[in-house]
Amino acid sequence: MIDVKVYNREGKELENVRVDEALFGGTVRAALLKQAIVMYHSNKRVGTAATKSRGMVDGSTRKIYRQKGTGNARAGSIRTPVRVGGGVTFAKAARDFSKGMPKKQRRVACDSALLAKMQSGSVVVVDELSFDAPKTKEFARVLGNLNIDRSCLVALSEPDVNVYKSARNIEKVDVLKIDELNAGDICTKQKVLFTKAAFMALLDKKKIN
């Protein structure tokens, strides 16, 4: 069993929530976790870099001048890569770097990522995180009270526009619903901040499954 502490917005400890490791697979599946992280980074690659080969540039394909008797070096088409305005040798082409994983593997990898964070004490639960209006300064103050001074992933049970707008101008802080959590986002952040409602909803969901 893992004890996860629940704090209020001022950083004061309120209670402990005991989490059964078996709900998240019991052990961290390192190999599967690595596969999910590789997929996460690969899917972020744009792959639009491209240059024109000699077959793509404008210009005639006829030989510029005859082979012999001119005193010049041999030359072919004006599109040749050795001439200004010609094509590029071994031209780059747009590529699709995306990778895929079966749904069940993605789910198990996400569970392993959460379990690893809980075992290392990197999961923080706050009793509530609501704002009457977007307040970045107040959100940053709450993070400071919870000793979150680097990257952080905030997990909510339901979409909250005010929380999202309060967090979007803070560097390396992302906000997701618990249904959108994935191994890549979890592992690339130092801390994972749950609201108590989101954390309990996640545990209930795991107990049902």
N, C-alpha and C positions, 0 to 999 in steps of 0.2 A: 504493500500500500504506500502511496505517496501523499504527503500532506501538502496541500496548496493553500497558501495564506490569502485571506480576503482583507483588503484595506479599504478605508474610506478615502475621499479625495484629498484629505490632509496628510495621508501617509500613515495613519494610525491603524494598527492591526485590530481587526474585529473578530475574526473567527478562522478556523481551519476547515477545509473541505478535504475529506479523505477520498482518494481516487484509486480504484483497483486497476493495477497495471494490465490486467487481462482484458479490460475494455479496449485497450489500444494495442492489442497483439501480444502483450507480455514481454516481448523483447524488441530491441531496435533492429530492423532488417537493413543492415548497412548497405549491402549490395543493391537492394531494390531502391533504397534512398538515393544512392549515387545515380542510378539509372534515371530516376525522376528528376534530379537536379540537372543532369546533362540535357534531358528533354526540355526542361524549363528554359535553360540558357539558349539552346538551339532554336527554340520557337520564338525567341526575342530577336534573332538575327534577321535583318531585313533582306539581305541577298539581292539588292537591286543594282549593284555595281556592274557596269557594262561598258565596253568600248567597241568601236567598229572595226571589223576585220576588212581585208582588202576587197572582199565581196560585197561589203555594205556601203562603201564610200562612193560618191558620185565620180564619174569620169569614164572615158572610153577604155575598152580592153585591148585596143590595137597597140602594136609595138610603136614606141615613140619615133624611132628612126631605124634605118637598116642596121644589120648586125655589124657589117664591116665597111671600112673605107671612109668613115667620117672622122676618125681620130679620137672619138670619144669612147668612154668606157661602154661596155655592153649595157643595154637598158631594155626593159620590157614595158609593161603597162604603166600608165601614170599613177595607178592605184598601188603600186608596189610600196611596201613598208619603208624602204630606204629613201623615199622622196617625201618632201614636205607636202602635207595634205593627203598622203597615202593612208592606207589602213594600218592597223596595229598588228604586230606579230603576236600570235597566240592570244588573240583578243579575249577579254573577259566577257562572260555571258551571265545574265541573271540566273540565280540559283534559288532553289527552295531548300532551306536548311531544316525545315520542320521535322520533328520526330513524333512518334505516337507511342502510347502505352495502353494496354487494356484497362478498362474502367476499374476492375477489381484491384489491379496492381497499383493504380493511382491512389485508390482509397487506402490500401495497406501502407503505401509510402507516406501518405499524409498522416496516418495514425502513428507511424514510426517517428516522423518528424516531431509531432506533438509530444510523444512519449520521451524522446530525447531532450526536448526543452524542459519538460517537467522534472526529469531526473537531474538536470543540471541547475534547477532552480530559476530558470529563465521565463517561467510563466507567472504573470502577475494578474490578480483578479481584483477589480475595484467594484465596490457595492453599487455604484451608479455613475453614469457619465452622460448626463443630459445638460443641454444649454438652452436658454430661452432664445438666444440669437447666436450667430457665429461669433466666437470669441477666441481668437488664436492665442492671445496673451494668457487667458485663463486656462486654456488647454495645455499650454507649455508649462504653466505653474503646476498643474496636476501631475504632469509627467515628472517634473522636478521633485515633487513631494514623494513620488513612488520610486525615486532613484533610477529613472529611465533617462539616461543622458546620451544615448547613442541611437542606433536604428531601432524601430519598433513597428510591430504589426498590431493594429487595433482590431479586435474581433467583436462584432455586434450581433445581437439576435435578430434585429430588424433594421432596415435602412433608416438612417437618421441624418438628414441634410445638414443640420447645425453642427453635428460632430464632424461630418465630412468636411464642411467648409472651414471649421476651426482647425482641422489638422492638415489641410492641403498645402498650407504655406510653411509648414515645419519640415525641414529637410530630413529625409530618410524615415518618414512616418507615413504608413499606408493604412487605409481603413477598408475592411472587408466584412461581409456577412459570414457567419459560420458555415453556411452552405457553399461559400466560394473559397474556403481555405484549401490550400494545396501545398505540397512539400516544398516546392521552389520558393514561394513567398515566405514560408515559415523559416526555412533554413538560411535565407539571405538576410534575415533580421536578427539582431541580438536578443531582443525581448519580444514576447507575445503578450499583449494586454487584452484581457477579456473583461467585459462587464459580467457581473455575477449572473444576470439573467442569461447571457450568452453561454457562459460556462456550464450552468446547470442544464440548459437546453441541449448542449453538446453531449453531456453525460447521459441525459435521458435518451437521446437519439442512439447512443452507443449501446445502451442497455436493451433497447428495442431490437436493434440489429443483431 
